[in-house]
Amino acid sequence: MRHYEQLRQQPDRFIVVGHAACALNPTYGQGMTVAAIEADLLDQFFQAHGARMSGHTRRLQKHLAKAHRDAWTLSISQDDRYRSTEGKQSNVMTHFMTWYSDQVQKLVVEQAEVQIAVMEVVHLLKPSNMLFQPSILGRVIKHLLHSSARS
Ligand SMILES: Cc1cc2nc3c(=O)[nH]c(=O)nc-3n(C[C@H](O)[C@H](O)[C@H](O)COP(=O)(O)OP(=O)(O)OC[C@H]3O[C@@H](n4cnc5c(N)ncnc54)[C@H](O)[C@@H]3O)c2cc1C
């Protein structure tokens, strides 16, 4: 992921989309969805502003970055499991996401609501914070408490 949205000086009317900004691991099949979400954002922008992009470049690049951030976090939190993964050392947040997604995965087989939430997040229909809504978080905590009481 390249943070064009954080450039101190961004060329006016120059925006970066798709793999040029965020190249996801193809294994997870998210790239086309992210590209479609970005295309939709661009469409909304041009519907609202016409061709007047000047002065809006940074804001638009920030919106685009937001659109692929979730997919990127999901992708690297899975890649983080493999020793062969190259790149920057993953941070605490990535480790936590990997651990939390393992806890959620333990529930998907038996709990339909959790399964639906996971599918919606993985297919980028809903943001990943959906998995932290009280009904899911509560089940995760309950499962953890139950497991530790048994061991
Ligand atoms: C093996 C593999 C499997 C994948 N499977 C899936 C999947 O199942 N589901 C999914 O959603 N996504 C999948 N993806 C990801 C998806 O293909 C990409 O996210 C998507 O194609 C990115 O679109 P893009 O337009 O940003 O880049 P690209 O599709 O790579 O398009 C960039 C284009 O720019 C051209 N180009 C490059 N440099 C120049 C230059 N200097 N001048 C002119 N033209 C240039 C290239 O030739 C290319 O045509 C997969 C990717 C790979 C590699």
The ligand as an SDF file (V2000), in Angstrom:
LIG
                    3D

 53 58  0  0  0  0  0  0  0  0999 V2000
   -2.8490  -14.0700  -10.3760 C   0  0  0  0  0  0  0  0  0  0  0  0
   -3.8750  -13.0500   -9.9400 C   0  0  0  0  0  0  0  0  0  0  0  0
   -5.1480  -13.4760   -9.5920 C   0  0  0  0  0  0  0  0  0  0  0  0
   -6.1060  -12.5510   -9.1790 C   0  0  0  0  0  0  0  0  0  0  0  0
   -7.3490  -12.9890   -8.8130 N   0  0  0  0  0  0  0  0  0  0  0  0
   -8.2620  -12.1100   -8.4110 C   0  0  0  0  0  0  0  0  0  0  0  0
   -9.5830  -12.5470   -8.0500 C   0  0  0  0  0  0  0  0  0  0  0  0
   -9.9210  -13.7210   -8.1090 O   0  0  0  0  0  0  0  0  0  0  0  0
  -10.4630  -11.5940   -7.6590 N   0  0  0  0  0  0  0  0  0  0  0  0
  -10.1490  -10.2790   -7.5790 C   0  0  0  0  0  0  0  0  0  0  0  0
  -10.9840   -9.4700   -7.2020 O   0  0  0  0  0  0  0  0  0  0  0  0
   -8.9120   -9.8440   -7.9100 N   0  0  0  0  0  0  0  0  0  0  0  0
   -7.9780  -10.7150   -8.3220 C   0  0  0  0  0  0  0  0  0  0  0  0
   -6.7430  -10.2810   -8.6540 N   0  0  0  0  0  0  0  0  0  0  0  0
   -6.4170   -8.8510   -8.5070 C   0  0  0  0  0  0  0  0  0  0  0  0
   -6.8720   -8.0260   -9.6880 C   0  0  0  0  0  0  0  0  0  0  0  0
   -6.4480   -8.6190  -10.8930 O   0  0  0  0  0  0  0  0  0  0  0  0
   -6.2980   -6.6380   -9.5250 C   0  0  0  0  0  0  0  0  0  0  0  0
   -6.6890   -6.1290   -8.2440 O   0  0  0  0  0  0  0  0  0  0  0  0
   -6.7670   -5.6600  -10.5750 C   0  0  0  0  0  0  0  0  0  0  0  0
   -6.4960   -6.1560  -11.8580 O   0  0  0  0  0  0  0  0  0  0  0  0
   -6.0760   -4.3180  -10.3700 C   0  0  0  0  0  0  0  0  0  0  0  0
   -6.4770   -3.4560  -11.3970 O   0  0  0  0  0  0  0  0  0  0  0  0
   -5.5850   -2.2460  -11.8730 P   0  0  0  0  0  0  0  0  0  0  0  0
   -6.3360   -1.5980  -12.9790 O   0  0  0  0  0  0  0  0  0  0  0  0
   -5.2090   -1.4350  -10.7130 O   0  0  0  0  0  0  0  0  0  0  0  0
   -4.2240   -2.8770  -12.4040 O   0  0  0  0  0  0  0  0  0  0  0  0
   -4.0090   -3.8480  -13.6900 P   0  0  0  0  0  0  0  0  0  0  0  0
   -5.1990   -4.7170  -13.9200 O   0  0  0  0  0  0  0  0  0  0  0  0
   -2.6840   -4.4950  -13.4360 O   0  0  0  0  0  0  0  0  0  0  0  0
   -3.9140   -2.8150  -14.8750 O   0  0  0  0  0  0  0  0  0  0  0  0
   -2.7780   -1.9930  -15.0870 C   0  0  0  0  0  0  0  0  0  0  0  0
   -2.6080   -1.8300  -16.5880 C   0  0  0  0  0  0  0  0  0  0  0  0
   -1.6430   -0.7900  -16.8390 O   0  0  0  0  0  0  0  0  0  0  0  0
   -0.7620   -1.2480  -17.8410 C   0  0  0  0  0  0  0  0  0  0  0  0
    0.5120   -0.5330  -17.6450 N   0  0  0  0  0  0  0  0  0  0  0  0
    1.4650   -0.7290  -16.7120 C   0  0  0  0  0  0  0  0  0  0  0  0
    2.4850    0.1340  -16.8540 N   0  0  0  0  0  0  0  0  0  0  0  0
    2.1540    0.9000  -17.9110 C   0  0  0  0  0  0  0  0  0  0  0  0
    2.8000    1.9890  -18.5500 C   0  0  0  0  0  0  0  0  0  0  0  0
    3.9880    2.4750  -18.1250 N   0  0  0  0  0  0  0  0  0  0  0  0
    2.1790    2.5500  -19.6090 N   0  0  0  0  0  0  0  0  0  0  0  0
    0.9820    2.1040  -20.0370 C   0  0  0  0  0  0  0  0  0  0  0  0
    0.3050    1.0660  -19.4660 N   0  0  0  0  0  0  0  0  0  0  0  0
    0.9060    0.4890  -18.4200 C   0  0  0  0  0  0  0  0  0  0  0  0
   -0.6300   -2.7460  -17.6290 C   0  0  0  0  0  0  0  0  0  0  0  0
   -0.2250   -3.3930  -18.8090 O   0  0  0  0  0  0  0  0  0  0  0  0
   -2.0980   -3.0970  -17.2610 C   0  0  0  0  0  0  0  0  0  0  0  0
   -2.8900   -3.3560  -18.3910 O   0  0  0  0  0  0  0  0  0  0  0  0
   -5.7720  -11.1740   -9.1110 C   0  0  0  0  0  0  0  0  0  0  0  0
   -4.4800  -10.7580   -9.4900 C   0  0  0  0  0  0  0  0  0  0  0  0
   -3.5400  -11.6880   -9.8910 C   0  0  0  0  0  0  0  0  0  0  0  0
   -2.1750  -11.1980  -10.2800 C   0  0  0  0  0  0  0  0  0  0  0  0
  1  2  1  0
  2  3  1  0
  2 52  2  0
  3  4  2  0
  4  5  1  0
  4 50  1  0
  5  6  2  0
  6  7  1  0
  6 13  1  0
  7  8  2  0
  7  9  1  0
  9 10  1  0
 10 11  2  0
 10 12  1  0
 12 13  2  0
 13 14  1  0
 14 15  1  0
 14 50  1  0
 15 16  1  0
 16 17  1  0
 16 18  1  0
 18 19  1  0
 18 20  1  0
 20 21  1  0
 20 22  1  0
 22 23  1  0
 23 24  1  0
 24 25  2  0
 24 26  1  0
 24 27  1  0
 27 28  1  0
 28 29  2  0
 28 30  1  0
 28 31  1  0
 31 32  1  0
 32 33  1  0
 33 34  1  0
 33 48  1  0
 34 35  1  0
 35 36  1  0
 35 46  1  0
 36 37  1  0
 36 45  1  0
 37 38  2  0
 38 39  1  0
 39 40  1  0
 39 45  2  0
 40 41  1  0
 40 42  2  0
 42 43  1  0
 43 44  2  0
 44 45  1  0
 46 47  1  0
 46 48  1  0
 48 49  1  0
 50 51  2  0
 51 52  1  0
 52 53  1  0
M  END
$$$$
